[in-house]
Amino acid sequence: MCVPPATSARRPDPGRSEEARRVTRALRRYATESDLYVAAAGRESAMHRTDLNGLALVMDLGLQGEPATPGRLSATMQLSAPATSAMLDRLERQGHVTRTPHPEDRRSVVVGVTEHALDVGGRMFARLAAHLAPVLDGRTDEELALIATFLEEVGEATGAARRDVAAADD
């Protein structure tokens, strides 16, 4: 049954304050706008969304000091081993990643990002950064710290939900 937008958008959420519902709506809008921006930026740079996600994951793992292995990428992105290999082949061919032998496991490789990928990413997300700068500049350091903590927790909660969905599929 299809619910008219006006009805579904105003469905009460018992137990939640209006501000909590406002945050949920804002997160949904942000997620949608972010997805649409990445899709548009990817088209402009001739990169598929899967490749962009894989590249972002390699960067994030690197920032966390964790090795980005094909197995880790495959599990996190819910891709088959052949699909992960194909993605890495495309990214390597375009000069975005390198594969080097894993220092502790000779059967595996570690995927790293290249300067070229950082340059392309910088250009790809320059417009977004330009639009975000005034939003960030309009906040105090205390507000930014609170927002950063909130978004980190939202990211963790979203990751946990993704893992729950992935586990249910197994």
C-alpha positions as CSV (number, residue, x, y, z in Angstrom):
1,M,0.0,0.0,0.0
2,C,1.4,3.4,-1.0
3,V,1.0,6.1,1.6
4,P,0.7,9.7,0.4
5,P,3.8,11.7,1.0
6,A,2.1,14.2,3.3
7,T,0.8,11.4,5.5
8,S,4.1,9.4,5.6
9,A,6.2,12.5,6.2
10,R,4.1,13.4,9.3
11,R,3.7,10.0,10.8
12,P,4.2,10.4,14.6
13,D,7.1,8.6,16.2
14,P,6.0,7.8,19.7
15,G,8.8,8.3,22.3
16,R,10.7,10.7,20.1
17,S,10.8,14.5,20.7
18,E,10.1,16.8,17.8
19,E,13.8,17.7,17.8
20,A,14.8,14.0,17.6
21,R,12.5,13.6,14.6
22,R,14.0,16.7,13.1
23,V,17.5,15.3,13.4
24,T,16.3,12.0,11.8
25,R,14.8,13.9,8.9
26,A,18.0,16.0,8.5
27,L,20.1,12.9,8.5
28,R,17.9,11.3,5.8
29,R,18.2,14.4,3.7
30,Y,21.9,14.6,4.2
31,A,22.3,10.9,3.2
32,T,20.3,11.4,0.1
33,E,22.0,14.7,-0.9
34,S,25.4,13.1,-0.2
35,D,24.6,10.1,-2.4
36,L,23.3,12.3,-5.2
37,Y,26.4,14.5,-5.0
38,V,28.8,11.5,-5.1
39,A,26.9,10.1,-8.1
40,A,27.1,13.4,-10.0
41,A,30.8,13.9,-9.1
42,G,31.5,10.3,-10.1
43,R,29.8,10.8,-13.5
44,E,31.8,14.0,-14.0
45,S,35.0,12.0,-13.2
46,A,33.9,8.9,-15.1
47,M,34.0,6.8,-11.9
48,H,31.4,4.3,-10.8
49,R,29.9,4.6,-7.3
50,T,31.3,1.3,-6.3
51,D,34.8,2.4,-7.2
52,L,34.3,5.7,-5.3
53,N,33.1,3.8,-2.2
54,G,36.0,1.4,-2.5
55,L,38.5,4.3,-2.8
56,A,36.9,6.1,0.2
57,L,37.1,2.9,2.3
58,V,40.8,2.4,1.4
59,M,41.4,6.0,2.5
60,D,39.5,5.6,5.7
61,L,41.3,2.4,6.6
62,G,44.6,4.1,5.9
63,L,43.7,7.0,8.2
64,Q,42.8,4.5,10.9
65,G,46.2,2.8,10.5
66,E,44.5,-0.4,9.3
67,P,45.6,-2.3,6.2
68,A,43.1,-2.2,3.4
69,T,43.1,-5.8,2.0
70,P,40.9,-7.1,-0.8
71,G,39.3,-9.4,1.8
72,R,38.5,-6.5,4.1
73,L,37.1,-4.4,1.2
74,S,35.0,-7.4,0.0
75,A,33.5,-8.1,3.4
76,T,32.8,-4.4,4.2
77,M,31.3,-3.6,0.8
78,Q,29.5,-6.9,0.5
79,L,31.1,-7.6,-2.8
80,S,32.2,-11.0,-4.1
81,A,35.9,-11.7,-4.4
82,P,35.8,-11.4,-8.3
83,A,33.8,-8.1,-8.0
84,T,36.3,-6.7,-5.6
85,S,39.2,-7.7,-7.8
86,A,37.5,-6.1,-10.8
87,M,37.0,-2.9,-8.8
88,L,40.6,-2.9,-7.7
89,D,41.8,-3.6,-11.3
90,R,39.8,-0.5,-12.5
91,L,41.1,1.7,-9.7
92,E,44.7,0.5,-10.3
93,R,44.4,1.0,-14.1
94,Q,43.1,4.6,-13.5
95,G,46.1,5.2,-11.2
96,H,44.1,5.6,-8.0
97,V,45.4,2.7,-6.0
98,T,48.5,0.5,-5.7
99,R,48.7,-3.1,-4.4
100,T,51.8,-4.1,-2.4
101,P,52.5,-7.4,-0.7
102,H,51.1,-7.6,2.8
103,P,53.9,-7.2,5.3
104,E,52.6,-10.0,7.6
105,D,50.6,-12.2,5.2
106,R,52.3,-13.3,2.0
107,R,49.0,-14.5,0.6
108,S,47.5,-11.0,0.7
109,V,48.2,-7.5,-0.6
110,V,47.6,-4.1,0.9
111,V,45.8,-1.5,-1.1
112,G,46.9,2.1,-0.9
113,V,45.8,5.3,-2.5
114,T,48.0,7.3,-4.8
115,E,48.7,11.0,-5.0
116,H,46.8,11.0,-8.2
117,A,43.7,9.7,-6.3
118,L,44.1,12.4,-3.7
119,D,44.4,15.1,-6.5
120,V,41.3,13.7,-8.3
121,G,39.4,13.5,-5.1
122,G,40.3,17.0,-4.2
123,R,39.0,18.3,-7.5
124,M,35.9,16.1,-7.3
125,F,34.9,17.3,-3.9
126,A,36.1,20.9,-4.2
127,R,32.6,22.2,-4.9
128,L,31.2,20.4,-1.9
129,A,34.0,21.8,0.3
130,A,33.3,25.3,-1.0
131,H,29.6,25.0,0.0
132,L,30.5,23.4,3.4
133,A,33.1,26.0,4.4
134,P,30.6,28.7,5.4
135,V,28.6,26.2,7.4
136,L,31.7,25.1,9.3
137,D,33.1,28.7,9.6
138,G,29.8,29.8,11.2
139,R,30.3,27.4,14.2
140,T,32.4,27.7,17.3
141,D,35.1,25.0,18.0
142,E,32.8,23.7,20.8
143,E,29.9,23.3,18.4
144,L,32.1,21.6,15.9
145,A,33.4,19.2,18.5
146,L,29.8,18.3,19.5
147,I,28.8,17.9,15.8
148,A,31.9,15.8,15.1
149,T,31.1,13.5,18.0
150,F,27.5,13.2,17.0
151,L,28.4,12.4,13.4
152,E,31.0,9.8,14.5
153,E,28.4,8.1,16.6
154,V,25.9,8.2,13.7
155,G,28.5,6.7,11.5
156,E,29.1,3.9,14.0
157,A,25.4,3.3,14.4
158,T,24.9,3.2,10.6
159,G,27.8,0.8,10.3
160,A,26.3,-1.5,12.9
161,A,23.0,-1.4,11.1
162,R,24.7,-2.3,7.8
163,R,26.5,-5.2,9.4
164,D,23.1,-6.4,10.9
165,V,21.6,-6.3,7.4
166,A,24.6,-8.1,5.9
167,A,24.5,-10.8,8.6
168,A,20.8,-11.3,7.9
169,D,21.6,-11.9,4.3
170,D,24.1,-14.7,5.1
